[in-house]
Amino acid sequence: MNLTYFLFFICIVVCTLIITYWAAKRSGTTSHFYVAAGSLSGLQNGMAIAGDYISAASFLGIIGTIALSGYDGFLYSIGFLVSYLIVLFLIAEPVHHLGKYSLGDVICSRFPNKNIRIVMGFGAFIISILYMIPQLVAAGLLIRLLLDIDYSVSVLIIGGLMTMYVVFGGMIATSWVQIIKTVVLMSGTFLLSLSVFSRFDWDVHRLITKVTEESVLGTSFFYPGHLFTSPWEVVSLQLALILGTAGLPHILIRLYTVSNRHEVRRSLMTSMGIIGFFYIMTLVLGLGTVALVGSTVLYASDPTGNLAAPLLANEIGGDFLLAFISAIAFTTIMAVVSGLVISATTAIAHDIYHHVFKKGNASEKEQLRVAQLAALGVGFISTMFALGLENMNVTFLVSLTFIVSASSNFPVLFLTIYWKRFNQSGVITGMICGLIASLTLLILGPQIMDPTHGWIRREAILPLNNPGIIAIPIGFLAAIIGTLFGQKQSEEQYAKFYLKAETNVTTRREH
């Protein structure tokens, strides 16, 4: 075991535990536990959103995907960035005005119904678990590289630590871990990017020439078609990434951690700036990995590409820089997983326990206890699934989550806010059909069904790796059909709802 790696790892764990201890003293109410009592500024929340959004798929998976697949890998970065425009212009302020703790609050502010609470809570739970799994996979691979610990033991350690942060610290601890992660991540990736350029005397042309020499793809590295052989795959992926972000529970609940609409806008503008700059650097690091490590060496060391950034750091700066970059990746994973555990916990404790089982009458103490127990359960379930996915690229695993989100949460959320005719039947049919369609299509696709390496050892029924182009229209169509067969809501009710969604004003003013 390398002492440098071990000391970096221990330093991160100790620092985050100190934050958790500090936050635990300030998380005595459900408002503090779920949304930090709306106490963050727009700048702080924007940094936390960036920390929540830039996951292991971005820092580890995308760099590796670019290094192995060239142009096609960068399409992930484009989709992840553009998605925030949908959140900013269509979703952010209505969610902030209508909700309190969860997406279920937003939908039920127009359609107060316990069945809707159950469906929305279940959807948030599924999406959070799906997103959490690739983070734990990346963490297991990283700790195995750093400390030479078995993958399964690594995943169990990380899963336990993440759960502890949420159980004791709630959203306050999660937010500050995410803020610190953003500062460290941006500093580290910027340093590594500068190091790559310095190796080529700041000459971009030399870097590109070296990439074509070292890549097994040669000059075709900069052309499409190595990862996505069909244009339908590209369109499907971009649809899922762009629309899926607007339905991710762990991102949208961050809109409740600030006090007003101005801070919501400031949060998103800050996060978009950070995220945009980061994804530009992923391109530099992907090219640097090919030029300095070589795609052949990368594939031999890790065919999934998940360890591209650590291998690049080792090539440039040896053990110390490798330990530093790996520590950043580990912090990234901690921050994202903590946010995911919070969103899944909120869905169970707030939407289902408090509103459905207790009919809104659960005490603060009861809600906190259930939330903490739910965090333990969520951590355990995701950890068990992560143990069996060691050989999957984490970027692909995250893209699956976006497909599920874009097919279920986004259609229901969008139509609730903007379609006057929408009703309760549309919410339930849209959510259920979107979830079932997306999960079924993923199971029938080549990533799950494969004669050699798949979970199901047979030929795939659906040829698409990213079936969003089919699943997303199904989610919208099911919501529309359910609405047309359901009871029509009065226009006056919708007018009051829409006024609150856009302005946070609850009654019309007479002039």
ChimeraX attribute file (.defattr): number of C-alpha atoms within 10 A of each C-alpha:
attribute: neighborCount
match mode: 1-to-1
recipient: residues
	/A:1	10
	/A:2	11
	/A:3	12
	/A:4	16
	/A:5	22
	/A:6	15
	/A:7	13
	/A:8	18
	/A:9	21
	/A:10	11
	/A:11	13
	/A:12	16
	/A:13	16
	/A:14	11
	/A:15	12
	/A:16	22
	/A:17	19
	/A:18	14
	/A:19	17
	/A:20	25
	/A:21	15
	/A:22	15
	/A:23	25
	/A:24	21
	/A:25	10
	/A:26	17
	/A:27	22
	/A:28	16
	/A:29	15
	/A:30	24
	/A:31	19
	/A:32	20
	/A:33	29
	/A:34	29
	/A:35	28
	/A:36	24
	/A:37	21
	/A:38	18
	/A:39	15
	/A:40	22
	/A:41	18
	/A:42	25
	/A:43	20
	/A:44	21
	/A:45	29
	/A:46	30
	/A:47	28
	/A:48	31
	/A:49	30
	/A:50	26
	/A:51	32
	/A:52	29
	/A:53	23
	/A:54	24
	/A:55	28
	/A:56	29
	/A:57	27
	/A:58	24
	/A:59	26
	/A:60	27
	/A:61	29
	/A:62	32
	/A:63	32
	/A:64	34
	/A:65	28
	/A:66	29
	/A:67	33
	/A:68	30
	/A:69	27
	/A:70	28
	/A:71	20
	/A:72	21
	/A:73	24
	/A:74	20
	/A:75	18
	/A:76	24
	/A:77	23
	/A:78	16
	/A:79	19
	/A:80	24
	/A:81	19
	/A:82	17
	/A:83	20
	/A:84	23
	/A:85	18
	/A:86	15
	/A:87	21
	/A:88	17
	/A:89	11
	/A:90	16
	/A:91	21
	/A:92	25
	/A:93	21
	/A:94	23
	/A:95	24
	/A:96	26
	/A:97	20
	/A:98	24
	/A:99	20
	/A:100	21
	/A:101	26
	/A:102	28
	/A:103	30
	/A:104	29
	/A:105	22
	/A:106	22
	/A:107	25
	/A:108	18
	/A:109	17
	/A:110	21
	/A:111	19
	/A:112	14
	/A:113	15
	/A:114	17
	/A:115	14
	/A:116	23
	/A:117	26
	/A:118	20
	/A:119	20
	/A:120	30
	/A:121	26
	/A:122	20
	/A:123	26
	/A:124	29
	/A:125	21
	/A:126	17
	/A:127	26
	/A:128	27
	/A:129	23
	/A:130	22
	/A:131	25
	/A:132	31
	/A:133	28
	/A:134	31
	/A:135	31
	/A:136	32
	/A:137	31
	/A:138	30
	/A:139	28
	/A:140	27
	/A:141	22
	/A:142	24
	/A:143	24
	/A:144	17
	/A:145	18
	/A:146	23
	/A:147	16
	/A:148	13
	/A:149	16
	/A:150	13
	/A:151	20
	/A:152	18
	/A:153	14
	/A:154	22
	/A:155	29
	/A:156	19
	/A:157	16
	/A:158	23
	/A:159	29
	/A:160	15
	/A:161	17
	/A:162	25
	/A:163	24
	/A:164	19
	/A:165	30
	/A:166	30
	/A:167	25
	/A:168	22
	/A:169	27
	/A:170	34
	/A:171	31
	/A:172	28
	/A:173	30
	/A:174	32
	/A:175	29
	/A:176	22
	/A:177	27
	/A:178	30
	/A:179	23
	/A:180	17
	/A:181	27
	/A:182	27
	/A:183	15
	/A:184	19
	/A:185	22
	/A:186	18
	/A:187	13
	/A:188	19
	/A:189	21
	/A:190	18
	/A:191	12
	/A:192	23
	/A:193	20
	/A:194	15
	/A:195	18
	/A:196	23
	/A:197	17
	/A:198	11
	/A:199	15
	/A:200	16
	/A:201	11
	/A:202	13
	/A:203	11
	/A:204	12
	/A:205	10
	/A:206	14
	/A:207	22
	/A:208	18
	/A:209	13
	/A:210	19
	/A:211	27
	/A:212	18
	/A:213	15
	/A:214	18
	/A:215	23
	/A:216	16
	/A:217	17
	/A:218	14
	/A:219	13
	/A:220	15
	/A:221	22
	/A:222	17
	/A:223	12
	/A:224	18
	/A:225	16
	/A:226	17
	/A:227	16
	/A:228	17
	/A:229	11
	/A:230	12
	/A:231	11
	/A:232	15
	/A:233	19
	/A:234	19
	/A:235	14
	/A:236	20
	/A:237	24
	/A:238	26
	/A:239	21
	/A:240	28
	/A:241	29
	/A:242	22
	/A:243	28
	/A:244	30
	/A:245	29
	/A:246	27
	/A:247	27
	/A:248	26
	/A:249	28
	/A:250	28
	/A:251	20
	/A:252	23
	/A:253	24
	/A:254	29
	/A:255	32
	/A:256	28
	/A:257	30
	/A:258	25
	/A:259	16
	/A:260	17
	/A:261	20
	/A:262	12
	/A:263	20
	/A:264	25
	/A:265	19
	/A:266	18
	/A:267	27
	/A:268	24
	/A:269	18
	/A:270	20
	/A:271	26
	/A:272	22
	/A:273	14
	/A:274	20
	/A:275	25
	/A:276	16
	/A:277	14
	/A:278	21
	/A:279	22
	/A:280	14
	/A:281	20
	/A:282	26
	/A:283	21
	/A:284	22
	/A:285	30
	/A:286	27
	/A:287	28
	/A:288	30
	/A:289	31
	/A:290	29
	/A:291	25
	/A:292	20
	/A:293	21
	/A:294	21
	/A:295	24
	/A:296	15
	/A:297	15
	/A:298	22
	/A:299	16
	/A:300	10
	/A:301	13
	/A:302	17
	/A:303	18
	/A:304	20
	/A:305	27
	/A:306	29
	/A:307	24
	/A:308	32
	/A:309	28
	/A:310	26
	/A:311	24
	/A:312	26
	/A:313	27
	/A:314	19
	/A:315	15
	/A:316	19
	/A:317	14
	/A:318	13
	/A:319	17
	/A:320	14
	/A:321	21
	/A:322	22
	/A:323	24
	/A:324	21
	/A:325	24
	/A:326	28
	/A:327	28
	/A:328	26
	/A:329	27
	/A:330	24
	/A:331	27
	/A:332	30
	/A:333	29
	/A:334	32
	/A:335	32
	/A:336	30
	/A:337	33
	/A:338	31
	/A:339	32
	/A:340	31
	/A:341	31
	/A:342	30
	/A:343	31
	/A:344	29
	/A:345	30
	/A:346	33
	/A:347	31
	/A:348	27
	/A:349	27
	/A:350	27
	/A:351	27
	/A:352	24
	/A:353	23
	/A:354	20
	/A:355	19
	/A:356	18
	/A:357	13
	/A:358	13
	/A:359	12
	/A:360	13
	/A:361	13
	/A:362	16
	/A:363	12
	/A:364	13
	/A:365	12
	/A:366	15
	/A:367	22
	/A:368	23
	/A:369	15
	/A:370	18
	/A:371	27
	/A:372	24
	/A:373	15
	/A:374	22
	/A:375	29
	/A:376	20
	/A:377	16
	/A:378	23
	/A:379	28
	/A:380	15
	/A:381	14
	/A:382	24
	/A:383	25
	/A:384	16
	/A:385	16
	/A:386	23
	/A:387	18
	/A:388	13
	/A:389	17
	/A:390	18
	/A:391	13
	/A:392	17
	/A:393	23
	/A:394	30
	/A:395	27
	/A:396	18
	/A:397	21
	/A:398	22
	/A:399	24
	/A:400	26
	/A:401	27
	/A:402	30
	/A:403	34
	/A:404	31
	/A:405	32
	/A:406	31
	/A:407	34
	/A:408	36
	/A:409	29
	/A:410	25
	/A:411	29
	/A:412	28
	/A:413	21
	/A:414	16
	/A:415	20
	/A:416	25
	/A:417	22
	/A:418	13
	/A:419	12
	/A:420	18
	/A:421	18
	/A:422	25
	/A:423	24
	/A:424	24
	/A:425	21
	/A:426	27
	/A:427	28
	/A:428	23
	/A:429	23
	/A:430	29
	/A:431	28
	/A:432	21
	/A:433	20
	/A:434	32
	/A:435	26
	/A:436	18
	/A:437	22
	/A:438	27
	/A:439	18
	/A:440	13
	/A:441	21
	/A:442	23
	/A:443	17
	/A:444	20
	/A:445	20
	/A:446	23
	/A:447	20
	/A:448	19
	/A:449	21
	/A:450	17
	/A:451	13
	/A:452	10
	/A:453	13
	/A:454	15
	/A:455	15
	/A:456	16
	/A:457	12
	/A:458	14
	/A:459	16
	/A:460	19
	/A:461	13
	/A:462	15
	/A:463	15
	/A:464	21
	/A:465	21
	/A:466	30
	/A:467	28
	/A:468	33
	/A:469	20
	/A:470	16
	/A:471	28
	/A:472	28
	/A:473	15
	/A:474	22
	/A:475	28
	/A:476	25
	/A:477	18
	/A:478	25
	/A:479	28
	/A:480	24
	/A:481	14
	/A:482	20
	/A:483	21
	/A:484	15
	/A:485	11
	/A:486	15
	/A:487	14
	/A:488	14
	/A:489	15
	/A:490	10
	/A:491	11
	/A:492	10
	/A:493	11
	/A:494	19
	/A:495	14
	/A:496	15
	/A:497	22
	/A:498	22
	/A:499	16
	/A:500	18
	/A:501	25
	/A:502	19
	/A:503	12
	/A:504	17
	/A:505	14
	/A:506	12
	/A:507	11
	/A:508	10
	/A:509	6
	/A:510	4
	/A:511	3
